[in-house]
Amino acid sequence: MALRIVQYVDAGERCVAAGDTEGFRRVEAVSTTYELALRAIEAGLSLSDAVSGRMSDEVDLDAIASAGGLLPAIDHPDPAHLYLTGTGLTHLGSAESRDTMHKAAASGAQTDSMRMFLMGVEGGKPDVLPGCQPEWFYKGDGAHLVGPTAAIQSPAFALDGGEEPEIAGIYVIDGDGNPRRLGFALANEFSDHVTERGNYLWLAHSKLRPAVLGAEILTGDLPGDVRGMSRIIRGGQTIWEAPFLSGEDNMSHRIANLEHHHFKYGLFRRPGDVHVHFFGTATLSFANGVTADRGDIFEIEAEPFSLKLRNELAMATDRHDVRVSPL
């Protein structure tokens, strides 16, 4: 049974727990997932071996979640050393909503989005790496991380704030510059789809937003077929709900191919850095004509993760109109 690692706050103290679907126990002598990962790397151990012998009291994660104590699955002492990035058009069916968004601008021709998707279908799962490179985007640094029960804030200048239920890979770069995958987490890769629809070249602007990362890291390989539910709750009532699929069985790329094309850049192999990389989705409420509003709740859950995401949408009011002054 795959090991799961969770970081949380209890009575003001940061803690790490490890376990499986049958329960979690606190991991002694470490207070963050990052610290645990560094110790495992230094000792040449797997995460499972690193927590072996350090397990103590049982942890009631449901009670901690109710108290708002769950933290993102990983963070970094210096948020500037945590990268939030992602790849799009990676899932079977993911091109349909994107293609519809951009079809009018292309006057009925095959869009760049569809061409990118078809390239992935043809070359995203090669027998030998590398395969076709995917669409790639940057979301921000550790300052944009949002925990699984915290509010997620849309900037005042945004035209939309919509959910994207996804799986994210969690990585730490070791002292020799090698990416080390801790595992996978449930995520909401929050985006501005109205801005993106306005012009495909605004995709980068639409992605510079906060992102929700679940508390739970699933170690080992991601199951080939991941199935979950994404919903929007307004005033206690579910106004939209849809299943979503992930895992390589439902993707046009192998995860190894997505990882190769991210970490091939030396900038992303700096020792000590943390990377949270979102693997994409094919399910958006925006594609069904739904517009989320302030106070709505994004709720995302999926097996094999035992903890769901539940985040209220907030709206910033200060536009921060910036005027640059010469020095």
Buried (B, 14 or more C-beta within 10 A) or exposed (E): EBBBBBBBBBEEEBBBBBBEEEEBBBBEEBBBBBBBBBBBBEEEEEBBEBBEEBBEEEBBBEEBBEBEBBBBBBBBEEBEBBBBBBBBBBBBBBBBBBBEBBBEEBEEEEBBBBBBBBBBBEBBBBEEEEBBBBBBBEBBBBEBBBBBBBBBBBBEEBBBBBBBBBBBBBBBBBEEEEBBBBBBBBBBBBBBBBBBBBEBEBBEBBBBBBBBBBBBBBBBEBBEEBBBBBBBBBEEEEBBEBEBBBBBEBBBBBBBBBBBBBBEEEEBBEEBBBBBBBBBBBBBBBBEEBEBEEEBBBBBBBEBBBBBBBBBBBBEEEEEEEEEEEE
